[in-house]
Amino acid sequence: MYVACSTLCFGGRPLEDALRAIREMHFPKADLAVHAGGPHLTPAEVAADPGKVAQRLRTANLPLAAFHVVTEADPDEARRQLAAVCRLARVMTVPVLTVPAAPLGADLDAETRRLGDWAKVAAAEGVMLTVETHCRTVTADPAGAAELCRRVPGLGLTLDPSHYLVGPHGPADYAALLPVVRHVRLRDTGTTPDRFQVRVGQGEVEYGRLLAYLDRHGYDRALTVDIREVPDGPFPVGPEVRKLKYLLESLV
């Protein structure tokens, strides 16, 4: 296992500045947000000129652990953009691509078909597709997340334990999901929605226990620091990013 950093930790800066900040903190890799309407790279930009985007990323001189992709709502355009990001991932040797699941209450059969198709698109480029655990999607319940992975061959999970602390079923036990976890994003979190992101050490995430469980299941991938910079946040994000980096590095 190694510690990476999400570009959303520096969401108030341009992409190149965010990657520079991550590099200057001596993270070995970044977890790049490719979000429609996001602060950095968008799927539409990738689809429009993947070669130009690849050159921008190479210039940053920082390897990438994963892409976190949020596409347009239109299904056909979303699939086209996803395919473009998967091709970029292959070119940039990015092994994992994370997407959100459908909202709570969505039809599970339809979501199975969508993710099954997307998993095939990713696999054709040699990329692993994962779906994130999130308190407002069909993965809010660990059992639902496990069922989705059972239904879709090759689909993995990006585990974000914060959502199982504050979600509708939380604090929820997600230990049964660990065999299908392919990526991890971390911050400290309390047990109520208003404490989703707190200073490191003031929440309830048991990092040592989680890493021990992951190690037991042979997990050897990234642990992404994902303390997000938000307007008028209650505390400066930079020192907390550094603090969590050092904490995780002391445990791996």
BELVEN-V562065 format. One record per pair of residues at least 24 apart in sequence whose C-alpha atoms are under 6 Angstrom apart, sorted by the first residue. I is the first residue (numbers start at 1). J is the second residue. D is the distance in Angstrom with one decimal. If there is no record, write none. Layout:
BEGIN
i/j/d
I/J/D
I/J/D
END
This chain:
BEGIN
i/j/d
1/220/4.4
1/221/4.9
1/222/5.7
2/222/5.2
3/222/5.7
3/223/4.8
3/224/5.8
4/29/5.0
4/30/5.3
4/223/5.9
4/224/4.5
5/30/4.9
5/31/5.7
5/224/5.0
5/225/4.7
6/30/5.7
6/31/4.4
6/226/5.3
7/32/5.4
8/228/5.4
9/227/5.4
9/228/4.4
9/229/5.2
10/229/5.7
11/39/5.8
11/229/5.6
15/40/4.9
29/63/4.9
29/64/5.0
29/65/5.6
30/64/4.8
30/65/5.7
31/64/5.9
31/65/5.4
31/66/4.9
31/67/5.9
32/67/4.9
33/67/6.0
33/68/4.7
34/68/5.7
34/69/4.8
35/69/5.5
35/70/4.5
36/70/5.8
36/71/5.5
43/81/5.5
47/81/5.6
47/84/5.1
64/94/5.9
65/94/6.0
66/94/5.7
66/96/4.8
66/97/5.7
67/97/4.8
68/98/4.8
69/98/5.9
69/99/5.2
86/122/5.7
90/125/5.9
95/127/5.2
96/127/5.8
96/128/4.9
97/129/5.1
98/130/4.7
98/131/5.4
99/131/5.0
100/131/5.6
100/132/5.5
101/131/6.0
101/137/5.8
102/137/5.5
103/136/6.0
103/137/4.0
103/138/5.8
104/136/5.7
104/137/4.4
104/138/4.8
116/152/5.3
129/155/5.7
130/155/5.6
130/156/4.4
130/157/4.8
130/158/5.8
131/157/5.0
131/158/5.8
132/157/5.8
132/158/4.5
133/159/5.6
133/160/5.7
134/163/5.3
135/163/5.0
135/167/4.6
142/174/5.7
156/180/5.3
156/181/5.8
156/182/5.7
157/181/4.6
157/182/5.6
158/182/5.9
158/183/4.5
158/184/5.3
159/184/4.8
160/185/5.1
162/189/5.7
165/191/5.2
166/191/5.1
166/192/5.1
166/193/5.4
184/223/5.1
185/223/6.0
185/224/4.6
185/226/5.8
186/224/6.0
186/225/5.2
186/226/5.4
187/226/5.7
187/227/5.4
END
